[in-house]
C-alpha cells in the first residue's frame, strides 16, 4: 500500500472562513485518519482539477478526491463531496448523509451554490491560506 493509501483528499478554498471551519470540523471527527487536505490555491489542486477537466480558478466548489493519484481516481464536487465526507465520519454523520441523499441532487446543489455565493460575507475571507494547527499540519499536502 502506498503512503496515501485509501485516504481521500479534500480540496477547499484556503481563504474561505467556512471552508476552514469545515476542515476543523472534519479533523476533529476523523477518527480513522481518512482525510488529507489541499487548498484550491495549491499546485496539487491545480494539477488534479486540470486532470479532470475542471477550472482551477473556480474557488466556489469544494472537491473530494477519491483514490488520489491512482488509475481509478474520482473527483466529487459540491453536495456530492460534502455527503461523501459526512459518510466517512462517525455513524451519526453517516446517517445524516444518507438522509440528505434523499434530497434530489439539483436541489442540494442549488443550496450549495447559494451558500457558496454568500460564504465570504457570513464566514469571512482571509488574505491568505490559513496555516493548520501544528497537530494537523501533516494532514495538509499544501495550504
C-alpha contacts under 8 A as a table, 3 or more apart, distances in Angstrom:
res1	aa1	res2	aa2	distance
1	X	5	X	5.75
2	X	5	X	5.17
4	X	7	X	6.06
4	X	68	X	7.73
6	X	34	X	7.57
6	X	66	X	7.79
6	X	67	X	6.02
6	X	68	X	7.96
7	X	33	X	7.79
7	X	34	X	4.77
7	X	35	X	5.54
7	X	36	X	6.93
7	X	66	X	7.34
7	X	67	X	7.05
7	X	68	X	7.68
8	X	34	X	6.27
8	X	35	X	5.04
8	X	36	X	6.21
8	X	64	X	6.70
8	X	65	X	5.61
8	X	66	X	4.98
8	X	67	X	6.55
8	X	68	X	6.70
9	X	35	X	5.77
9	X	36	X	4.74
9	X	37	X	5.37
9	X	38	X	7.16
9	X	64	X	5.63
9	X	65	X	4.92
9	X	66	X	6.76
9	X	68	X	6.85
10	X	35	X	6.94
10	X	36	X	6.19
10	X	37	X	4.78
10	X	38	X	6.34
10	X	62	X	7.46
10	X	63	X	5.91
10	X	64	X	4.64
10	X	65	X	6.39
11	X	37	X	6.08
11	X	38	X	5.13
11	X	39	X	5.39
11	X	40	X	5.58
11	X	45	X	6.47
11	X	62	X	5.95
11	X	63	X	4.99
11	X	64	X	6.12
11	X	65	X	7.63
12	X	19	X	6.07
12	X	20	X	7.95
12	X	37	X	7.62
12	X	38	X	6.64
12	X	39	X	4.88
12	X	40	X	5.33
12	X	59	X	7.79
12	X	61	X	7.49
12	X	62	X	5.24
12	X	63	X	6.77
13	X	16	X	5.50
13	X	19	X	6.13
13	X	20	X	7.95
13	X	39	X	5.55
13	X	40	X	5.22
13	X	41	X	7.01
13	X	59	X	5.71
13	X	60	X	7.44
13	X	61	X	7.85
13	X	62	X	7.32
14	X	19	X	7.06
14	X	20	X	6.89
14	X	39	X	4.90
14	X	40	X	6.56
14	X	41	X	6.78
14	X	128	X	7.16
14	X	129	X	4.44
14	X	130	X	6.54
14	X	143	X	6.63
15	X	19	X	7.91
15	X	20	X	7.75
15	X	125	X	5.47
15	X	126	X	4.73
15	X	127	X	6.51
15	X	128	X	5.54
15	X	129	X	4.85
15	X	130	X	6.88
16	X	19	X	5.25
16	X	20	X	6.28
16	X	119	X	7.40
16	X	120	X	6.39
16	X	123	X	7.37
16	X	124	X	6.50
16	X	125	X	4.94
16	X	126	X	6.48
17	X	20	X	5.20
17	X	21	X	6.20
17	X	119	X	7.62
17	X	120	X	6.94
17	X	123	X	4.93
17	X	124	X	5.07
17	X	125	X	5.63
17	X	126	X	7.09
18	X	21	X	5.03
18	X	22	X	6.16
18	X	119	X	6.41
18	X	120	X	7.75
18	X	123	X	5.42
18	X	124	X	7.54
19	X	22	X	4.97
19	X	23	X	6.28
20	X	23	X	5.03
20	X	24	X	6.34
20	X	130	X	7.72
21	X	24	X	5.06
21	X	25	X	6.10
22	X	25	X	4.96
22	X	26	X	6.17
23	X	26	X	5.13
23	X	27	X	6.01
24	X	27	X	5.06
24	X	28	X	6.16
25	X	28	X	5.46
25	X	29	X	6.53
26	X	29	X	5.21
26	X	30	X	5.74
26	X	85	X	7.98
26	X	89	X	7.67
27	X	30	X	5.24
27	X	35	X	7.89
27	X	136	X	7.70
28	X	31	X	7.69
29	X	89	X	6.22
29	X	90	X	7.12
30	X	33	X	5.43
30	X	34	X	6.41
30	X	35	X	7.12
30	X	88	X	7.95
30	X	89	X	5.87
30	X	90	X	7.87
31	X	34	X	7.78
31	X	89	X	7.47
31	X	90	X	7.85
34	X	88	X	7.66
35	X	139	X	7.35
36	X	139	X	4.88
36	X	140	X	5.75
36	X	141	X	7.06
37	X	139	X	6.20
37	X	140	X	4.61
37	X	141	X	6.03
37	X	142	X	7.37
38	X	42	X	6.65
38	X	44	X	7.00
38	X	45	X	6.50
38	X	140	X	5.72
38	X	141	X	5.35
38	X	142	X	4.96
38	X	143	X	5.66
39	X	42	X	5.41
39	X	45	X	6.66
39	X	129	X	7.59
39	X	142	X	6.45
39	X	143	X	5.06
40	X	45	X	5.22
40	X	46	X	6.87
40	X	56	X	7.08
40	X	59	X	6.60
41	X	45	X	6.90
41	X	46	X	7.25
41	X	56	X	7.91
41	X	143	X	7.53
42	X	45	X	5.40
42	X	46	X	6.33
42	X	142	X	6.03
42	X	143	X	6.36
43	X	46	X	4.94
43	X	47	X	6.10
43	X	142	X	7.96
44	X	47	X	5.31
44	X	48	X	6.35
44	X	141	X	7.72
44	X	142	X	7.17
45	X	48	X	5.12
45	X	49	X	6.01
45	X	56	X	7.36
46	X	49	X	5.26
46	X	50	X	6.11
46	X	56	X	5.23
47	X	50	X	5.31
47	X	51	X	6.16
48	X	51	X	5.08
48	X	52	X	6.45
49	X	52	X	5.13
49	X	53	X	6.16
49	X	54	X	4.85
49	X	55	X	6.50
49	X	56	X	5.86
50	X	53	X	4.94
50	X	54	X	5.51
50	X	55	X	6.75
50	X	56	X	6.85
51	X	54	X	7.63
52	X	75	X	7.40
55	X	58	X	5.60
56	X	59	X	7.43
58	X	61	X	6.67
59	X	62	X	7.83
60	X	113	X	7.81
60	X	116	X	5.77
60	X	117	X	7.58
61	X	77	X	6.57
61	X	78	X	5.77
61	X	116	X	7.62
62	X	77	X	5.76
62	X	78	X	5.41
62	X	81	X	6.90
62	X	82	X	7.83
63	X	75	X	6.65
63	X	76	X	5.55
63	X	77	X	4.45
63	X	78	X	6.52
63	X	81	X	5.79
64	X	75	X	5.81
64	X	76	X	5.09
64	X	77	X	6.36
64	X	81	X	5.22
64	X	85	X	7.74
65	X	68	X	5.73
65	X	73	X	6.94
65	X	74	X	5.76
65	X	75	X	4.69
65	X	76	X	6.40
66	X	73	X	5.69
66	X	74	X	5.07
66	X	75	X	6.32
66	X	76	X	7.79
67	X	70	X	5.59
67	X	71	X	8.00
67	X	72	X	6.37
67	X	73	X	4.59
67	X	74	X	6.51
68	X	73	X	5.32
68	X	74	X	7.52
69	X	73	X	6.18
70	X	73	X	5.24
76	X	80	X	5.86
76	X	81	X	4.97
77	X	80	X	5.59
77	X	81	X	4.83
77	X	82	X	7.83
78	X	81	X	5.40
78	X	82	X	6.44
78	X	109	X	6.43
78	X	112	X	6.48
79	X	82	X	4.95
79	X	83	X	6.02
79	X	105	X	7.52
79	X	108	X	6.08
79	X	109	X	5.68
79	X	112	X	6.37
80	X	83	X	5.29
80	X	84	X	6.20
80	X	105	X	7.98
81	X	84	X	5.21
81	X	85	X	6.16
82	X	85	X	5.12
82	X	86	X	6.25
83	X	86	X	5.09
83	X	87	X	6.10
83	X	97	X	5.15
83	X	98	X	7.96
83	X	100	X	7.54
83	X	101	X	7.45
84	X	87	X	4.99
84	X	88	X	6.44
84	X	97	X	7.42
85	X	88	X	5.36
85	X	89	X	6.85
86	X	89	X	5.37
86	X	93	X	5.33
86	X	94	X	5.51
86	X	96	X	7.64
86	X	97	X	5.83
87	X	90	X	7.59
87	X	91	X	7.64
87	X	93	X	6.20
87	X	94	X	3.82
87	X	95	X	7.31
87	X	96	X	7.99
87	X	97	X	5.70
87	X	98	X	7.63
88	X	94	X	6.53
89	X	93	X	6.00
89	X	94	X	6.30
90	X	93	X	5.63
90	X	94	X	6.29
91	X	94	X	4.84
91	X	95	X	6.01
92	X	95	X	5.14
92	X	96	X	6.43
93	X	96	X	5.00
93	X	97	X	6.23
94	X	97	X	5.01
94	X	98	X	6.35
95	X	98	X	5.09
95	X	99	X	6.41
96	X	99	X	5.10
96	X	100	X	6.18
97	X	100	X	5.07
97	X	101	X	6.16
98	X	101	X	5.18
98	X	102	X	7.06
99	X	102	X	5.54
99	X	103	X	7.72
100	X	103	X	5.52
101	X	104	X	7.11
101	X	105	X	7.58
103	X	107	X	6.82
103	X	108	X	6.45
104	X	107	X	5.49
104	X	108	X	6.35
105	X	108	X	4.88
105	X	109	X	5.97
106	X	109	X	5.18
106	X	110	X	6.08
107	X	110	X	5.01
107	X	111	X	6.37
108	X	111	X	5.24
108	X	112	X	6.22
109	X	112	X	4.71
109	X	113	X	6.02
110	X	113	X	5.14
110	X	114	X	6.24
111	X	114	X	5.15
111	X	115	X	6.32
112	X	115	X	5.29
112	X	116	X	6.13
113	X	116	X	4.90
113	X	117	X	6.24
114	X	117	X	5.29
114	X	118	X	6.80
115	X	118	X	5.44
115	X	119	X	5.74
116	X	119	X	5.24
117	X	120	X	7.71
118	X	121	X	5.37
118	X	122	X	6.29
119	X	122	X	5.23
119	X	123	X	5.55
119	X	124	X	7.02
120	X	123	X	5.34
120	X	124	X	4.44
120	X	125	X	5.23
121	X	124	X	5.67
121	X	125	X	7.85
126	X	129	X	6.89
126	X	130	X	7.60
129	X	143	X	5.98
130	X	143	X	7.16
131	X	137	X	7.78
131	X	143	X	6.88
132	X	136	X	6.05
132	X	137	X	5.53
132	X	140	X	7.87
133	X	136	X	5.39
133	X	137	X	6.21
134	X	137	X	5.30
135	X	138	X	7.45
136	X	139	X	5.60
136	X	140	X	7.33
137	X	140	X	5.52
138	X	141	X	7.41
140	X	143	X	6.64
